[in-house]
Amino acid sequence: YTVILSPFNIKLWLLDLTGIAIHVPPKAIRGGTPTRDIILTDHMSHPMVLTLWGEHESEEGQDIADMIHTQPVVAALRVRVTSYHGTYSFKNHLQKS
């Protein structure tokens, strides 16, 4: 199924996201929390940024960074969608259970 994101109605969306990881910049610290951006492409080759926070950055983020040369498929569940100057960003702040 396809999700169409309207720039006029972004407040807080939670959705499932799947894409091919194509780039992983070095990790960063935001507000005292380690983060890592994962650059993904969707089925139409549109770039997306998935930001992993906290333990997701150090575990899953490092795993993806270690295998980025294989362009792994990444699936993220219940990610928060935000928009900044027309660019959509996907973030996972959820704790592991």
Solvent accessible surface area in square Angstrom, and as a share of the most:
residue,aa,sasa,rsa
1,Y,224,0.85
2,T,93,0.54
3,V,62,0.36
4,I,152,0.77
5,L,34,0.17
6,S,41,0.27
7,P,85,0.53
8,F,191,0.80
9,N,90,0.46
10,I,39,0.20
11,K,177,0.75
12,L,110,0.54
13,W,59,0.21
14,L,86,0.43
15,L,24,0.12
16,D,78,0.40
17,L,13,0.07
18,T,86,0.50
19,G,6,0.05
20,I,74,0.38
21,A,0,0.00
22,I,71,0.36
23,H,99,0.44
24,V,22,0.13
25,P,37,0.24
26,P,120,0.76
27,K,116,0.49
28,A,44,0.34
29,I,115,0.58
30,R,90,0.33
31,G,89,0.85
32,G,67,0.65
33,T,46,0.27
34,P,44,0.28
35,T,0,0.00
36,R,19,0.07
37,D,30,0.16
38,I,0,0.00
39,I,36,0.18
40,L,0,0.00
41,T,25,0.14
42,D,37,0.19
43,H,151,0.67
44,M,125,0.56
45,S,85,0.55
46,H,95,0.43
47,P,99,0.63
48,M,22,0.10
49,V,40,0.23
50,L,2,0.01
51,T,2,0.01
52,L,10,0.05
53,W,49,0.17
54,G,21,0.20
55,E,70,0.31
56,H,23,0.10
57,E,2,0.01
58,S,63,0.41
59,E,84,0.38
60,E,61,0.27
61,G,0,0.00
62,Q,72,0.32
63,D,78,0.40
64,I,20,0.10
65,A,23,0.18
66,D,91,0.47
67,M,86,0.38
68,I,44,0.23
69,H,149,0.67
70,T,84,0.49
71,Q,100,0.44
72,P,20,0.13
73,V,108,0.62
74,V,13,0.08
75,A,74,0.58
76,A,11,0.08
77,L,119,0.59
78,R,133,0.48
79,V,0,0.00
80,R,78,0.28
81,V,0,0.00
82,T,34,0.20
83,S,46,0.30
84,Y,163,0.62
85,H,161,0.72
86,G,58,0.56
87,T,83,0.48
88,Y,52,0.20
89,S,22,0.14
90,F,7,0.03
91,K,39,0.16
92,N,17,0.09
93,H,86,0.38
94,L,71,0.35
95,Q,147,0.65
96,K,91,0.39
97,S,162,1.04
